[in-house]
Amino acid sequence: MVIVGIGNILQKDDGLGVYAATYLHENYTFSEEVEIINGGVEGIHLYNVLEDNEHIVILDCLQLNDTPASIYAIPAKEISGYGLNNGGAHEIGILQCMDMMELQGKELPKSIVIGIIPASVTFEFGLSQELLDAFQGYISVILQYLQKNDIKATKKPSTTELLQIIDKAKDPSGVMI
């Protein structure tokens, strides 16, 4: 299984997927092999990730008409056109890569988007208070999905807080997954 965090950390809440992927990488071990990727704004460069894996979990913000911090878990095939890295800094997003695979007659991986409605997408580091408050609930939804797929997550003895991860992202020498 591959977990891909999507988003632009320079656009406040849009970076949530990247922060969540980093948080999982820093704070959990898994009972089976789980590769965690910072997909950031990689767009078309994620095509090979889709092509080479059978099960993908996509973490990102969703542009849906709902209350900020609302959390969704939707099969990726059902979400095309709902703003998941559609244009903007992402240009060609991961869902457009899936569309290309389908057009080429390739088998699509089992994939789900675990998304959250942003409160603020603006040129700024960090997350809105709404997403900060909802973050642990968002992580819980991801962990529940993994558990339903027979992957147990165990918290590491030494953990990294979300605000530490956000601060590390601000530092050009800071390494995110």
Summary of the structure (lengths in Angstrom):
residues: 177
radius of gyration: 15.1
end to end distance: 16.3
largest distance: 45.5
contacts: 575
relative contact order: 0.25
helix: 40%
strand: 23%
